[in-house]
Amino acid sequence: MHLAVRRLALPLLGAALTAACVGASAGDQTNIPAGAIIYKIEPQLLADEYIDSTAGQTLALTWLSSQGFVGYNCLGFMPTTPTDTVGTFVFGRAGPNTGRLERRSNGVTDTIPGYFIDQQAPGTHGTFVVNSSGKLTLNWADGAQNRYFAPSAVIRLYGDTVESRVDLRAKADSIRDQWHVYWTYSPSCP
């Protein structure tokens, strides 16, 4: 069997997996159901580089993965059958999902708060398909599929990892935002 679908082809672990994300506050979305195959964000592998040169001077923001991450988010997959590569998924999150950005503007470098998930949440659920080469297609039922879930994102499932790469460009490439995000298999969320 191809490595890209190996994790989804494992028998569902039922009670061994957590029924829901814990430690959430009232505004959090924590809907990972029991029996889901869970992938949790790896903040230390998160990379984002934003460059805006539209105003004649360049503003550059770089995600500082070594500066910590507060909160978490998870993808929970429920294959139609235990060996299936299609089914439903949920996206769960808790906490502010924030870290630090290095900001370079007008010759000044400092750090500012960075938001991995802002007010426009990517959504809560939908359906998925994994093809034989490991390309993962997420068909969202709700939300704004921006940033690392943008329609132009290349999302892959291989082994115990979901990887998303996206290069967003606007205004004749004067604005560029490049994301590289990993979620790894986890027995629970968080």
C-alpha positions in Angstrom: 0.0 0.0 0.0 1.2 3.5 -0.8 2.7 5.4 2.1 0.5 8.4 1.4 -2.6 6.5 2.5 -1.1 4.2 5.1 -2.3 6.1 8.2 -5.9 6.3 6.9 -5.9 2.7 6.0 -5.2 1.6 9.6 -8.1 0.3 11.6 -9.8 2.9 13.6 -8.6 3.0 17.1 -12.0 3.7 18.7 -11.8 4.3 22.4 -8.0 4.7 22.2 -8.5 8.1 20.6 -9.8 11.1 22.5 -13.5 11.9 22.1 -12.9 15.7 22.0 -10.1 18.2 22.4 -9.7 19.2 26.0 -8.7 22.4 27.8 -10.8 24.6 25.5 -12.3 28.0 26.3 -15.8 29.1 25.4 -14.9 30.5 22.0 -12.9 27.5 20.9 -14.1 24.9 18.4 -13.4 21.4 19.7 -15.3 19.0 17.7 -12.9 16.1 17.0 -15.2 13.0 17.4 -14.3 9.7 19.0 -12.6 7.4 16.6 -11.2 10.1 14.4 -7.7 9.7 13.0 -6.1 12.9 14.4 -3.3 15.1 13.1 -2.1 17.9 15.4 -0.2 21.0 14.3 3.6 21.0 14.7 4.2 24.7 15.6 8.0 24.3 15.6 7.8 23.4 11.8 5.5 26.3 10.9 6.9 28.7 8.4 5.4 31.9 7.0 7.1 34.7 5.0 5.0 37.7 4.1 6.3 40.5 1.9 4.5 43.6 0.8 6.3 46.1 -1.4 3.2 48.0 -2.7 3.8 51.2 -0.8 7.3 51.8 -2.2 8.9 50.4 0.9 9.0 46.8 1.9 7.3 45.3 4.9 8.4 41.8 5.6 7.0 39.5 8.3 8.6 36.1 9.2 7.1 33.6 11.6 9.5 32.8 14.4 8.7 29.2 15.2 11.3 29.1 17.9 9.4 31.8 19.9 6.6 29.5 21.0 3.0 28.9 20.0 -0.1 29.3 22.2 -3.0 27.1 21.4 -3.4 24.2 19.0 -5.4 23.0 16.0 -6.1 19.5 14.7 -7.5 17.7 11.7 -9.7 14.7 12.5 -10.4 12.3 9.6 -13.2 9.7 9.6 -12.8 7.4 6.6 -16.0 5.9 5.2 -14.5 2.5 6.0 -11.3 1.7 8.0 -9.3 1.2 4.7 -10.9 4.0 2.7 -9.2 7.1 1.3 -12.4 9.1 1.3 -14.7 10.3 4.1 -15.4 13.3 6.4 -13.1 15.5 8.4 -13.3 18.1 11.1 -11.0 20.9 12.0 -10.7 21.6 15.7 -8.9 24.4 17.4 -8.4 25.9 20.9 -6.6 28.8 22.4 -5.5 31.9 20.4 -3.2 30.0 17.9 -0.6 32.8 18.2 3.1 33.1 18.1 5.7 35.8 17.2 6.6 37.4 13.9 9.8 39.2 13.1 8.8 42.5 11.4 11.2 44.4 9.1 10.0 47.8 7.9 11.8 51.0 7.1 15.1 49.7 8.3 13.7 48.7 11.7 13.5 45.1 12.9 11.3 44.1 15.9 8.9 41.4 16.9 5.1 41.5 17.0 2.3 39.0 17.8 1.4 36.7 15.0 -2.0 35.0 14.5 -2.0 31.6 12.9 -5.8 31.6 13.0 -7.4 35.0 13.0 -11.1 36.0 12.9 -11.6 34.3 9.6 -11.5 30.7 10.7 -10.8 28.2 7.9 -14.0 26.3 8.7 -15.1 23.4 10.9 -15.7 20.4 8.7 -16.2 18.8 5.3 -15.2 15.8 3.2 -11.8 14.6 2.0 -10.2 12.5 -0.7 -6.7 11.2 -0.9 -5.4 10.1 -4.3 -2.8 7.4 -4.9 0.1 10.0 -4.9 -0.9 11.3 -1.5 -2.6 14.5 -2.6 -5.2 15.4 0.0 -8.3 17.4 -1.2 -10.3 19.0 1.6 -13.8 20.0 0.5 -15.0 22.4 3.2 -18.7 22.7 4.0 -18.2 26.1 5.7 -15.7 28.8 6.6 -13.1 30.8 4.6 -10.4 28.6 3.1 -7.6 31.0 3.3 -3.9 30.9 4.1 -2.7 27.2 4.4 -6.1 25.9 3.2 -6.4 28.2 0.3 -7.6 26.6 -3.0 -4.1 27.0 -4.4 -2.5 25.1 -1.5 -0.8 21.8 -2.2 -1.9 19.5 0.7 -0.3 16.1 0.9 -0.7 13.1 3.3 2.3 10.9 3.6 3.0 8.4 6.4 2.0 10.1 9.7 2.1 13.7 8.3 -0.3 16.2 6.6 1.7 18.9 4.9 0.4 22.1 3.4 2.4 24.5 1.1 0.9 27.6 -0.4 2.3 30.6 -2.2 -0.3 33.4 -2.3 0.4 36.5 -4.6 -1.4 39.7 -5.3 -1.0 43.0 -7.0 1.5 41.8 -9.7 3.4 39.9 -7.1 4.0 43.0 -4.9 2.3 41.1 -2.1 3.5 37.6 -1.4 2.6 35.2 1.4 4.2 31.8 1.6 3.0 29.2 4.1 4.5 25.8 5.0 2.5 23.9 7.7 2.7 20.4 9.1 0.3 18.4 11.2 1.5 15.0 12.5 -0.4 12.0 13.7 -1.4 12.2 17.4 -3.5 9.9 19.6 -5.4 13.0 20.9 -6.1 16.7 20.4 -4.3 18.5 22.1 
